[in-house]
Amino acid sequence: MLGSTHGTLTTHFRARVVACGEEPHAAVHSMTAAAAEGDLDVSGRPLHATVPDLDRFFRPESVAVIGASDTEGRPRTGITRQLVAWAERVGARLHPVHPTRESVFGRPCAPSVADLPEQVDLAVLLVGDPLPVIEELGQAKVKFAVAFASGFAETGEEGAAAQARLAAAVERSGVRLLGPNTNLNAFEAFRDDLDGPAIALITQSGHQGRPVYTLQELGVRLSHWAPTGNEADLETADFISYFSQRPEVGSIACYVEGLKDGRSFLLAADRAARAGVPVVAVKVGRTETGARTAASHTGKLTGADQVVDAAMRQFGVIRVDGLDELQDTAALLARARKPQADGVVVYSISGGTGAHFSDLATGAGLELPTLSEEKQRELHEWIPGYLSVANPVDNGGHPVGDWRGRKIIDAILADPDVGVLICPITGPFPPMSDRLAQDLVDAAETTDKLVCVVWGSPVGTEDAYRTTLLGSSRVATFRTFGNCITAVKAYLDHHRFATSYRSPFDEAPRTPSPSFRKAQALMRPGHQLSEHAAKQLLRAYGIRVPREQLVTSAAAAVRAAGPVGYPVVMKASGARLAHKTELGLVKVGLTSASQVRDAYRELTDIARYEGIELDGVLVCQMIERGVEMMIGVTHDALFGPTVTVGLGGVLVEVLHDAAVRVPPFGEDQARAMLGELRGRALLEGVRGGPPVDVDALVEVVLRVQRMALELGDDLAELDINPLMVLGRGQGAVALDALAVCR
């Protein structure tokens, strides 16, 4: 069986609405409206991301500060002062609100929200309990609010209940809320003297965004910072959707502790993918400890990390592990132009450096093409003939100190197979390193190709680094080999993905298929189906199963064996029967009537001894030659139904060699799943074996996905194991199946 079962995504969506306090009829109304516009899939889930209009949040015309203070030494005073400065920078009118103050920092103070002199776009709540204020904000038609207060879902069950009440009040009011448990990061000062595409930043922990924010000091533009906190209302997905539509945003950098809603996140990632805007994310929760810590901080569900990882990859979200990787990868993706080729050339003044970097780059999956003989001859005009210039290119050091250095760089960049030039400089060695850095910067200004430099000095105060390299908007400068390789691979992968991306939501089924109606009649709510019944379910969706008959006597078994065809397999069949082999309830290779008769008696005797209720014994066609695979459906608490593919039999449990996707997905993703398997060579034929029918395997994956989408809540779990994939052109046959109905 495929792990534990959880609620389907549809169930999760409804549960989340109620948990947040939304009136059920409101949820039904919104879903009905979407259905009328054709924006729901076959199971009633949205097919397009809702993009909130956050312009008035980031650039309000008027701001109210509820609980404003100018009493020195008070925390609220420091926050109020920062908000006053921010409002002046963005050109907003700021109105302090406090019941006992006539003025704050020389500005007239209103006693309540109702007494504000104008309708405001944004209200900042400097109060311990924001709940009583929300209704007033709604009545005053305030568009947005920010709640800094803590003590909500991050503190446990009691706090979660308080957050649910807050979310319900927000839903009723019509106000869009950032927080609670957020901070002032949205109101930071952003440099306005930097040009080029910008990074938009989303963090659930404000401090974790500091490294990306500080990139401004290295000349990298930052346009927005959304500190989402506990996400009682506005969530990471809302900001991804919004930022992906902003013309100044070149990439979106995220620090995510927990996703509020898996479907919303995927829809937002889909919108970013459609727009070609890369999303780079650190997602906490790879380990049990990380997941537990994240939950204690934000009070959100982290989800099974394998599913999160697969879902992000499926929709082009680039997942990195460290904040330093987040910095470097987001900065490169924001600023670099589209690659003209996938080839990477490593150019160094040391053969050791080039070999070391090339080894790491190749291991990470970067393509380092061997330069043509003609190109190598050209390079040897300036580089001694005893040095290798095939790739990596080793110049031996001296050419970088004179006119030859620039000639070498230009010649490499002129190669049509080269899209990226990487020059690792392991340490400063003036004046040669200074001239090399300047030549790289000058060459980068004359080409659309990506030029990267790894400045390995731990000091970082050298003029060649601080002024020459960081002063260039065309050279991508890194401090470590690893971060450079990670960022360049993400850059090339993203553009390959963006070029071929087709949204799976555009092709998602909107109406049930005829198979769905057949399958519904076979479902038994609250029960596990017998193998025979589970195979009938597969048959309803056009998935091939062996010839078989369900019999209830030894004589019937003998009669069935003839039309099924010897040799046969016999299996006990029962609704509560899962692991038949371990109990001795499977007999294979039976070639005569006497063997069939004896097998029937033995199987039923074992079942009686074990206290297992049977609905009969299956007499099945025996299929021997092929590769055993497993395909299953289970439910993730965040993303709903997921489809898993792996090696079949016991190998899936021993090797854990499986790939996961979240429906809907197309044929390209089904094939990509097979490509991720460590045992994929078995499908291509090994040790003289013929290749198998991969097309048939892909078709079964897509049919199982359709089952997962259409049966939704009704199908809690499905396990086809083994699916015997036969030789090319011969199809695939589900030899065994388990299905659990909800």
C-alpha positions in Angstrom: 0.0 0.0 0.0 1.1 3.5 -0.7 1.5 5.1 2.7 -1.3 6.7 4.7 -4.3 8.3 3.2 -5.4 11.9 3.7 -8.2 14.1 2.5 -8.4 15.0 -1.2 -7.5 18.4 -2.3 -11.2 19.2 -2.7 -11.8 18.2 0.9 -8.8 20.2 2.0 -10.0 23.3 0.2 -13.4 23.1 1.9 -11.9 22.3 5.3 -9.5 25.3 5.0 -12.4 27.6 4.2 -14.4 26.5 7.2 -11.3 26.5 9.5 -10.6 30.1 8.5 -14.1 31.0 9.4 -15.5 31.6 6.0 -19.2 31.0 5.7 -19.7 27.8 3.7 -22.2 29.5 1.4 -19.5 32.0 0.5 -17.2 29.3 -0.6 -19.9 27.6 -2.6 -20.8 31.0 -4.2 -17.2 31.7 -5.2 -16.8 28.2 -6.7 -20.1 28.4 -8.5 -19.2 31.7 -10.0 -15.9 30.2 -11.2 -17.7 27.2 -12.6 -19.9 29.5 -14.6 -16.8 31.1 -16.1 -15.4 27.7 -16.9 -12.6 28.1 -14.4 -13.0 24.9 -12.4 -11.7 21.5 -13.3 -13.6 18.2 -13.2 -13.4 18.0 -9.4 -14.4 21.6 -8.7 -11.0 23.0 -8.2 -9.9 26.4 -9.6 -7.8 26.4 -12.9 -6.5 29.9 -12.7 -4.7 31.9 -10.0 -6.6 34.9 -8.6 -4.3 37.9 -8.7 -4.9 40.4 -6.0 -4.5 44.1 -6.9 -1.7 44.9 -4.5 -0.7 48.2 -6.0 -2.4 50.2 -3.2 -0.7 48.0 -0.6 2.8 48.8 -1.9 2.0 52.3 -3.1 -0.9 53.6 -1.1 -2.2 57.1 -1.4 -3.2 57.2 2.3 -2.2 55.2 5.3 -3.7 54.9 8.8 -1.5 53.8 11.8 -3.8 52.4 14.4 -2.2 52.7 17.9 0.4 55.2 16.7 2.7 56.6 19.4 5.5 59.2 19.7 6.4 58.5 23.3 10.1 57.8 23.4 11.1 54.4 24.6 8.0 52.7 23.4 8.2 50.0 20.7 5.2 51.5 18.9 7.1 54.8 18.6 9.9 53.3 16.7 7.5 51.6 14.3 5.4 54.8 13.9 8.6 56.8 13.1 9.6 54.2 10.4 6.1 54.3 8.9 6.1 58.1 8.8 9.4 58.0 6.9 8.2 55.3 4.5 4.9 57.2 3.8 7.0 60.2 2.9 9.1 58.2 0.5 6.2 56.7 -1.4 4.1 59.9 -1.4 1.3 58.7 0.9 -0.7 60.7 3.4 -0.3 59.2 6.9 -3.0 59.5 9.6 -2.2 58.5 13.2 -5.1 56.9 15.1 -5.2 56.7 18.9 -8.1 57.2 21.3 -6.3 59.4 23.8 -3.8 61.5 21.7 -4.5 64.7 19.8 -1.3 64.4 17.7 1.6 62.1 16.9 4.8 63.5 15.6 3.0 66.7 14.9 0.3 65.1 12.8 -3.4 65.3 13.9 -4.5 62.1 15.5 -8.0 60.6 14.9 -9.6 58.8 17.9 -10.9 55.9 15.8 -11.0 54.5 12.3 -14.5 55.9 11.8 -13.1 59.4 12.4 -10.4 59.3 9.7 -10.6 62.3 7.4 -10.6 60.2 4.2 -10.9 56.6 3.1 -7.5 55.0 3.4 -5.8 52.3 1.3 -3.7 50.7 4.1 -4.1 50.4 7.8 -1.2 49.3 10.0 -2.3 47.8 13.3 0.0 48.5 16.2 -2.4 46.8 18.6 -2.1 43.6 20.7 -5.4 42.2 19.4 -6.3 43.2 15.9 -9.6 41.3 15.9 -11.8 44.2 17.3 -10.4 46.6 14.7 -11.1 44.5 11.6 -14.8 45.2 11.6 -14.2 48.9 11.8 -11.8 48.7 8.9 -14.4 46.9 6.8 -17.0 49.6 7.6 -14.5 52.3 6.6 -13.8 50.5 3.2 -10.1 50.1 4.0 -8.5 48.0 1.3 -5.5 46.5 3.2 -4.3 46.0 6.7 -1.1 44.8 8.4 -1.2 43.0 11.7 2.2 42.7 13.6 0.7 41.0 16.7 2.0 37.6 17.6 0.4 34.9 19.7 -1.6 33.2 16.9 -1.1 29.9 15.1 2.6 29.9 15.8 1.9 29.2 19.5 -0.3 26.1 19.2 -4.0 25.1 19.3 -5.3 28.1 21.2 -3.4 30.5 19.0 -4.6 28.7 15.9 -8.2 29.1 17.1 -7.6 32.8 17.6 -6.1 33.0 14.1 -9.2 31.3 12.6 -11.4 33.9 14.3 -9.3 36.6 12.9 -9.4 35.1 9.4 -13.2 34.8 9.6 -13.5 38.5 10.6 -11.2 39.5 7.7 -13.3 37.4 5.2 -16.5 39.1 6.4 -14.9 42.6 6.3 -13.6 42.5 2.8 -10.2 43.8 4.0 -7.1 42.0 2.7 -4.8 41.3 5.7 -1.0 40.8 5.8 -0.1 38.8 8.9 -0.5 38.4 11.8 3.0 37.7 13.2 4.6 39.8 10.5 7.0 42.8 10.6 8.1 46.0 8.9 10.0 44.6 6.0 7.3 45.7 3.5 8.2 49.3 4.5 11.9 49.1 4.1 13.8 51.7 2.1 14.7 50.4 -1.4 17.4 52.0 -3.4 16.0 53.9 -6.4 19.4 54.5 -8.1 19.8 50.9 -9.4 18.8 49.9 -13.0 17.7 46.7 -14.6 15.3 44.0 -13.7 14.6 43.6 -10.0 14.2 40.8 -7.4 10.8 40.7 -5.6 11.2 39.1 -2.2 8.7 37.0 -0.2 9.6 35.7 3.2 7.7 34.1 6.1 10.5 35.0 8.5 11.6 38.5 8.1 15.2 38.0 9.2 15.7 35.3 6.6 15.2 37.9 3.9 18.0 40.1 5.0 20.7 38.5 2.8 18.6 39.1 -0.3 17.7 42.7 0.8 21.4 43.4 1.3 22.1 42.5 -2.4 21.3 46.2 -3.1 24.6 47.0 -1.6 26.2 44.9 -4.4 24.2 46.7 -7.1 21.3 44.3 -7.4 17.9 46.0 -7.5 15.1 45.0 -5.1 11.6 46.1 -5.9 9.4 44.7 -3.2 9.5 42.7 0.1 6.4 40.8 1.3 6.8 39.4 4.8 3.8 37.1 4.9 4.0 35.9 8.5 1.2 33.5 9.5 -0.8 34.1 6.3 -4.2 34.3 7.9 -5.3 35.9 4.6 -2.7 37.1 2.1 -0.3 34.3 1.4 2.9 33.5 -0.6 0.8 32.5 -3.6 -0.9 35.9 -3.8 2.4 37.7 -3.9 3.9 35.3 -6.5 0.9 35.9 -8.7 1.1 39.7 -8.3 4.9 40.0 -8.7 4.9 37.8 -11.8 2.8 40.5 -13.6 5.0 43.4 -12.6 7.2 44.6 -15.5 10.1 45.5 -13.3 10.4 42.1 -11.7 13.1 39.8 -13.2 12.8 37.1 -10.6 11.0 36.2 -7.4 12.9 35.0 -4.3 11.0 33.2 -1.6 11.7 31.9 1.9 8.9 29.5 2.7 8.3 27.7 5.9 4.9 26.3 5.2 2.4 26.5 2.3 -1.0 27.7 3.3 -2.7 25.9 0.3 -0.9 23.7 -2.2 -3.3 24.3 -5.0 -3.0 28.1 -4.7 0.7 27.8 -4.7 0.7 25.7 -7.9 -1.7 28.1 -9.6 0.6 31.0 -8.7 3.7 29.1 -9.9 1.8 28.4 -13.1 1.1 32.1 -13.6 4.7 32.9 -13.1 5.7 30.2 -15.6 3.3 31.5 -18.2 4.9 35.0 -17.7 8.4 33.6 -17.9 9.3 35.0 -14.5 11.6 32.6 -12.5 10.7 31.7 -8.9 13.5 30.7 -6.6 12.6 29.3 -3.3 14.1 28.0 0.0 11.4 25.7 1.4 12.0 24.5 4.9 10.9 21.0 5.8 13.3 18.6 4.1 13.8 16.8 7.4 11.4 15.9 10.2 13.2 18.4 12.5 13.0 21.2 9.9 9.3 20.5 9.4 8.6 20.5 13.1 10.5 23.7 13.7 8.7 25.5 10.8 5.3 24.5 12.1 6.2 25.9 15.5 7.2 29.2 14.0 4.4 29.7 11.5 1.7 27.2 12.5 1.4 25.9 9.0 1.5 22.5 7.4 4.8 21.8 5.6 3.6 18.8 3.7 5.4 15.7 2.6 8.7 17.1 1.3 9.0 14.7 -1.7 5.6 15.9 -2.9 6.6 19.6 -2.3 9.8 19.0 -4.2 8.1 17.3 -7.1 5.4 19.9 -7.3 7.9 22.8 -7.4 9.9 21.1 -10.1 6.8 20.3 -12.1 5.9 24.0 -12.3 9.4 25.4 -12.7 10.0 26.7 -9.2 13.7 26.5 -8.6 14.3 25.1 -5.1 17.6 25.9 -3.3 18.8 25.0 0.2 20.7 28.0 1.5 20.1 31.7 1.7 23.4 32.3 -0.1 22.1 30.2 -3.0 18.8 32.1 -2.9 20.8 35.4 -3.3 23.0 34.3 -6.1 20.5 32.3 -8.1 17.7 34.9 -7.9 20.2 37.7 -8.8 21.5 35.8 -11.9 18.0 34.9 -13.1 16.8 38.4 -12.7 19.6 40.1 -14.6 20.9 37.6 -17.2 19.6 37.6 -20.7 18.2 34.5 -22.4 21.0 32.0 -23.2 21.9 31.6 -26.9 23.4 28.1 -26.3 23.6 25.6 -23.5 27.3 25.1 -23.7 29.5 26.2 -20.8 33.2 26.9 -21.1 35.5 27.1 -18.1 38.4 29.5 -18.6 41.2 29.7 -16.0 44.8 30.6 -15.5 45.5 27.3 -13.8 45.0 23.8 -15.1 44.1 22.6 -11.6 41.5 25.3 -11.1 39.9 24.5 -14.4 39.9 20.8 -13.9 38.4 21.2 -10.3 35.6 23.5 -11.4 34.9 21.4 -14.5 34.6 18.3 -12.5 32.0 19.9 -10.2 30.1 21.5 -13.0 29.9 18.3 -15.0 28.8 16.4 -12.0 26.0 18.9 -11.4 24.7 18.4 -15.0 26.2 21.3 -16.8 27.2 20.7 -20.4 30.9 21.4 -21.1 31.2 20.8 -24.9 34.6 20.1 -26.4 35.7 23.1 -28.5 36.1 22.4 -32.2 39.6 21.8 -33.6 39.3 25.0 -35.4 38.5 27.0 -32.2 41.4 25.3 -30.4 43.8 26.2 -33.1 42.6 29.8 -32.9 43.1 29.8 -29.1 46.6 28.4 -29.5 47.6 31.6 -31.3 47.7 33.2 -27.9 48.0 30.2 -25.5 51.1 27.9 -25.5 50.5 24.7 -27.5 51.3 22.4 -24.6 48.3 23.7 -22.6 44.8 22.2 -23.1 42.2 24.5 -24.6 39.6 21.8 -25.4 37.4 22.9 -22.4 38.4 23.8 -19.8 40.6 26.4 -21.3 43.9 26.8 -19.5 45.9 29.9 -20.5 48.9 29.2 -18.2 48.7 32.6 -16.6 50.9 34.9 -18.6 48.4 35.8 -21.5 46.0 37.5 -19.0 48.7 40.1 -18.3 48.7 41.6 -21.8 46.7 42.1 -25.0 46.2 38.4 -25.5 43.8 38.0 -22.5 41.0 39.9 -24.2 41.6 38.1 -27.5 41.1 34.7 -25.8 37.9 35.8 -24.1 36.4 37.2 -27.3 37.3 34.1 -29.2 35.6 31.8 -26.7 32.4 34.0 -26.6 32.3 34.0 -30.4 31.8 30.2 -30.5 28.1 29.5 -31.4 28.0 26.5 -29.1 29.0 28.5 -26.1 26.3 30.2 -24.1 28.1 30.7 -20.8 31.7 31.6 -20.0 32.8 31.0 -16.4 36.2 32.2 -15.1 37.1 31.0 -11.6 39.7 33.3 -10.0 40.7 31.5 -6.8 42.6 34.4 -5.3 43.8 38.0 -6.0 47.2 38.2 -7.7 47.6 41.8 -8.9 48.2 43.1 -11.4 47.2 40.0 -13.5 43.9 39.4 -11.6 43.0 43.1 -12.0 43.5 43.0 -15.7 41.7 39.7 -16.1 38.7 41.1 -14.2 38.7 44.2 -16.4 38.9 42.2 -19.6 36.0 40.0 -18.5 33.9 43.1 -17.7 34.7 44.8 -21.0 34.0 41.6 -23.0 30.7 41.2 -21.2 29.6 44.6 -22.4 30.0 43.5 -26.0 28.1 40.2 -25.9 24.6 38.9 -25.0 26.2 35.8 -23.6 26.5 35.2 -19.9 29.9 35.9 -18.3 30.4 34.6 -14.8 33.4 35.1 -12.4 34.0 33.2 -9.2 36.1 35.5 -6.9 37.5 33.1 -4.4 39.2 35.5 -2.0 37.6 35.4 1.5 38.5 39.0 2.0 36.4 40.7 -0.6 37.9 44.1 -0.2 40.0 44.0 -3.3 39.4 46.7 -5.9 39.1 44.2 -8.7 36.2 42.6 -6.8 34.5 45.6 -5.2 34.8 48.1 -8.0 35.5 46.3 -11.3 33.4 43.1 -11.0 30.6 44.4 -8.7 30.5 47.6 -10.7 29.4 45.7 -13.8 25.7 44.9 -14.4 26.7 42.4 -17.1 29.1 40.1 -15.2 27.6 37.7 -12.7 30.1 37.5 -9.8 30.1 34.7 -7.2 32.2 33.9 -4.2 32.0 30.1 -4.3 32.2 27.4 -6.9 29.1 25.7 -5.6 26.9 28.8 -5.8 28.1 29.6 -9.3 27.3 26.1 -10.5 23.9 26.0 -8.8 22.9 29.4 -10.3 24.1 28.7 -13.8 22.3 25.4 -13.9 19.2 27.0 -12.7 19.5 29.7 -15.3 19.9 27.2 -18.2 17.2 24.9 -16.8 14.7 27.8 -16.3 15.0 29.0 -19.9 14.7 25.4 -21.3 11.6 25.0 -19.1 10.1 28.4 -20.1 10.6 27.8 -23.8 8.6 24.6 -23.8 6.2 25.3 -20.9 2.5 24.5 -21.5 0.2 25.0 -18.6 -1.4 21.7 -17.5 -4.4 23.7 -16.3 -5.3 24.7 -19.8 -5.7 21.0 -20.7 -7.2 19.8 -17.4 -10.6 18.0 -17.8 -13.6 20.1 -17.0 -16.3 17.5 -17.4 -16.3 13.8 -16.3 -15.5 11.2 -18.8 -17.7 8.1 -19.6 -15.2 6.1 -17.6 -16.1 8.1 -14.5 -19.7 7.0 -14.6 -18.7 3.3 -15.0 -16.2 3.7 -12.1 -18.7 5.3 -9.8 -20.9 2.2 -10.0 -17.9 0.1 -8.8 -17.0 2.1 -5.7 -17.9 1.0 -2.2 -17.7 4.0 0.1 -15.6 3.3 3.2 -14.3 0.0 2.0 -11.2 -1.5 0.4 -12.0 -3.2 -2.9 -11.0 -6.8 -3.6 -8.3 -7.3 -6.3 -11.0 -8.4 -8.7 -13.1 -5.3 -8.0 -10.1 -3.0 -8.2 -9.2 -4.4 -11.6 -12.7 -3.8 -12.8 -12.1 -0.2 -11.8 -8.9 -0.1 -13.9 -10.8 -1.7 -16.8 -13.4 1.1 -16.6 -10.5 3.6 -17.3 -9.2 1.5 -20.2 -6.2 0.1 -18.3 -5.5 -3.5 -19.4 -5.7 -6.3 -16.9 -5.0 -10.1 -17.5 -7.7 -12.5 -18.6 -9.2 -13.8 -15.4 -12.3 -15.3 -13.8 -13.4 -15.1 -10.2 -14.5 -18.6 -9.0 -16.0 -20.0 -5.8 -15.3 -23.7 -6.2 -12.5 -26.0 -7.3 -14.5 -27.3 -10.2 -15.2 -23.8 -11.4 -11.5 -23.0 -11.2 -10.7 -26.0 -13.5 -13.4 -24.8 -15.9 -12.0 -21.3 -15.9 -8.4 -22.3 -16.5 -9.2 -23.5 -20.0 -10.4 -20.2 -21.5 -7.9 -18.2 -19.4 -5.2 -20.4 -20.9 -2.5 -22.4 -19.2 -0.2 -21.8 -17.4 -2.4 -19.9 -14.9 -1.9 -17.9 -11.7 -4.4 -18.4 -8.8 -4.9 -15.8 -6.1 -7.2 -15.5 -3.1 -9.5 -12.4 -3.5 -11.1 -10.5 -0.7 -12.0 -7.0 0.2 -9.6 -6.9 3.2 -6.8 -8.7 1.6 -3.7 -6.7 0.7 -0.4 -8.6 1.0 -1.3 -12.0 -0.5 2.2 -13.3 -1.3 3.3 -13.0 2.3 0.4 -15.2 3.4 1.0 -17.8 0.7 -2.2 -16.8 -1.1 -0.7 -16.7 -4.6 0.1 -19.8 -6.7 1.9 -19.3 -10.0 2.8 -21.5 -13.0 -0.1 -24.0 -12.7 -0.2 -26.2 -15.8 -2.8 -28.8 -15.2 -6.4 -29.3 -13.9 -5.1 -31.3 -10.9 -2.7 -28.4 -9.9 -5.6 -25.9 -10.3 -7.9 -28.1 -8.1 -5.2 -28.5 -5.4 -4.3 -24.8 -5.5 -7.9 -23.8 -4.9 -8.2 -26.0 -1.9 -4.9 -24.8 -0.5 -5.8 -21.2 -0.9 -9.2 -21.5 0.7 -7.7 -23.5 3.6 -5.1 -20.8 4.3 -7.8 -18.1 4.2 -9.9 -20.0 6.7 -7.0 -20.6 9.0 -6.0 -16.9 8.9 -9.6 -15.8 9.4 -9.7 -14.0 6.0 -13.1 -13.6 4.3 -12.8 -14.2 0.6 -15.2 -13.3 -2.2 -13.6 -16.1 -4.3 -10.4 -17.2 -6.0 -9.0 -15.5 -9.1 -7.8 -17.7 -12.0 -5.6 -15.4 -14.0 -3.6 -15.4 -17.2 0.1 -15.7 -16.4 2.3 -13.0 -17.9 6.0 -13.5 -17.3 8.2 -11.4 -19.6 8.4 -7.7 -18.9 9.5 -5.0 -16.4 7.5 -4.7 -13.2 6.5 -1.2 -12.4 4.2 0.4 -9.8 1.7 3.2 -10.3 -0.3 4.6 -7.4 -2.5 7.4 -6.2 -2.5 8.8 -2.7 -3.4 12.1 -1.1 -1.2 14.8 0.2 -2.6 17.0 2.9 -1.4 20.1 0.9 -1.7 19.2 -2.7 -4.5 16.6 -2.7 -4.3 13.6 -5.1 -0.8 12.7 -6.2 0.4 10.1 -8.7 3.5 8.0 -8.0 5.5 5.9 -10.5 8.3 3.5 -9.5 9.9 0.1 -10.0 7.4 -2.6 -9.1 7.3 -5.7 -7.0 9.3 -5.4 -3.7 11.8 -3.0 -5.3 9.7 0.1 -4.7 9.8 -0.7 -0.9 13.5 -1.6 -0.9 15.0 1.0 -3.2 12.4 3.8 -2.8 12.9 4.6 -6.4 9.8 6.5 -7.3 8.8 9.8 -8.9 5.7 11.9 -7.9 3.6 14.4 -9.7 0.5 16.5 -8.8 -2.4 16.3 -11.3 -3.1 17.8 -13.7 0.0 17.1 -15.8 0.6 16.1 -19.4 2.6 13.5 -21.3 5.8 15.5 -21.0 5.6 15.3 -17.2 4.7 11.6 -17.3 7.8 10.9 -19.4 9.9 13.1 -17.1 8.8 11.0 -14.1 10.3 7.9 -15.8 13.4 9.9 -16.5 13.9 10.6 -12.8 14.0 6.9 -11.8 17.4 5.5 -11.0 16.2 2.2 -12.5 15.0 3.7 -15.8 17.7 1.7 -17.7 15.5 -1.4 -17.1 12.9 0.2 -19.5 15.5 0.6 -22.2 16.7 -3.1 -22.0 19.6 -4.4 -20.0 21.8 -7.5 -20.3 20.5 -8.3 -23.7 16.8 -7.7 -22.8 14.6 -5.9 -25.3 13.3 -2.4 -24.6 9.8 -2.2 -23.2 6.7 -0.4 -24.3 7.3 3.0 -22.7 4.5 4.6 -24.6 2.0 2.2 -23.1 3.5 2.9 -19.6 3.0 6.6 -20.1 -0.5 6.0 -21.3 -1.3 4.1 -18.1 0.2 6.9 -16.0 -2.1 9.4 -17.7 -5.2 7.2 -17.3 -4.4 6.8 -13.6 -4.1 10.6 -13.3 -7.5 10.9 -14.9 -8.9 8.5 -12.2 -7.3 10.6 -9.5 -8.8 13.8 -10.9 -12.3 12.5 -11.5 -12.8 10.2 -8.5 -11.4 12.8 -6.2 -12.8 12.3 -2.7 -14.2 8.8 -3.5 -10.8 7.2 -4.2 -8.6 7.4 -1.1 -5.8 5.2 -2.4 -4.9 3.2 -5.5 -1.9 0.8 -5.9 -1.2 -1.0 -9.2 1.7 -3.3 -8.3 3.0 -4.8 -10.4 2.2 -3.3 -13.7 3.9 -5.5 -16.2 5.3 -3.5 -19.0 5.8 -5.7 -22.0 8.1 -5.5 -25.0 7.9 -2.5 -27.4 4.5 -2.3 -29.0 2.9 -5.0 -26.7 1.4 -2.8 -24.1 1.3 -3.0 -20.3 -0.9 -5.2 -18.0 -1.9 -4.5 -14.4 -1.3 -7.8 -12.7 -2.5 -6.7 -9.3 -4.3 -3.8 -7.8 -5.5 -2.4 -4.5 -8.1 0.4 -4.2 -9.5 2.0 -1.1 -12.7 4.0 -1.3 -13.4 6.9 1.0 
